[in-house]
Amino acid sequence: SQQGEEDPQALSIQEGENATMNCSYKTSINNLQWYRQNSGRGLVHLILIRSNEREKHSGRLRVTLDTSKKSSSLLITASRAADTASYFCATWGNTGKLIFGQGTTLQVKP
Amino acid sequence: GAGVSQSPSNKVTEKGKDVELRCDPISGHTALYWYRQSLGQGLEFLIYFQGNSAPDKSGLPSDRFSAERTGGSVSTLTIQRTQQEDSAVYLCASSPRDRARHEQFFGPGTRLTVL
């Protein structure tokens, strides 16, 4: 079964607004990663946060991790139409493989 | 440099036929993963190759699915006697050995449709 659960499943915002996506997981992790997928094809790695980190920034992206709640959030600030995509969290734990969530579909309207 | 490539990009087949999907990882990447993504769903792990070690086949859904990796590079995923529920996008990813836990590099996927 999938490790990660994401919400919302779908999000629609106006360009310039912020988008927040959440991810929850079930078992202990080494790190948590976020990926973006355009048009149902290949995924692109966005950012990684280690289990001993609480917050990380990369450009317009901000990721938080709360290991006590087994949850993470991805914030995209000042969204652009080009940010329209599906976003997936993935956890790396003791299984030696990445376990992906179901994803959040983000639509940014120009 | 060249990224992960997959072929074909689209495959339409009839129920009961066998299909082969190919993945060319980034040169030098020893870790190679296959995933399946059904419509509107997340990625489902299928199989993992790391160098010359025995592959982790724990995600293969049935014995109709098999994969091999020749010479530590190109990988082929074979689905025998395809069923309609096999319709999905099959994604391949690769990583350097010591970076597999940090980032995976994905190919564009093969969209398989079983009629």
Interface residues (C-beta under 8 A of the other chain):
Chain A: Q2 G4 N30 N31 Q33 Y35 G40 R41 G42 L43 V44 H45 L48 F88 A90 W92 G96 K97 L98 I99 F100 G101 Q102 G103
Chain B: V4 Y33 Y35 Q37 Q41 G42 L43 E44 F45 Y48 D56 G59 V89 L91 A93 R101 H102 E103 Q104 F105 F106 G107 P108 G109 R111
